[in-house]
Every structure is written in C-alpha cells, then in structure tokens.
Amino acid sequence: MRLDNENKEGKGEKDWHIFASNVKFIINESRSRSIEYSGIIKKLYPNIFVLQIDGRDTSFSYSDVLTKKIIFK
C-alpha cells in the first residue's frame, strides 16, 4: 500500500490516493445475507470512499464501516 501526497502534474496540491493490490472485504446486506468480495480501493473523499468491485466502481460511506455494513479483512 502506498500513499501519494502530490498529484501527477506536480502542482503541489495534496491528493491522497491509496494504491492496494487486492483488498478483501465482506458486505453485509439485508438480514443475514453477506457476500465476500475482493477489490481495489480507488479513491478517498471526506465522506465516502470508492471501491472497484468486478470492474465497477462502488461508493460507500465511512458510516458503513462503523455500523459494520462493510468489514475489511
């Protein structure tokens, strides 16, 4: 995992990205249904983060982690 604190244009703006090779997580859906996925953390924002799951970008809020809707392994 690597953090970049400058964007690629070199303008000096803070641009935090996490590059992860493969992250495993469980998404707890309704009732007792939970599915395990493998994906990549694409972007981080103040209120949400974006995961790439099976080639599609999906956003989650940090409250999903706090309420255990999504659990990282």
C-alpha positions, 0 to 999 in steps of 0.5 A: 500500500502506498500513499501519494501526497502530490498529484501527477502534474506536480502542482503541489496540491495534496491528493491522497490516493491509496494504491492496494493490490487486492483488498478483501472485504465482506458486505453485509446486506439485508438480514443475514445475507453477506457476500465476500468480495475482493477489490481495489480501493480507488479513491478517498473523499471526506465522506465516502470512499470508492471501491472497484468491485468486478470492474465497477466502481462502488461508493460507500460511506465511512458510516458503513464501516462503523455500523459494520455494513462493510468489514475489511479483512 
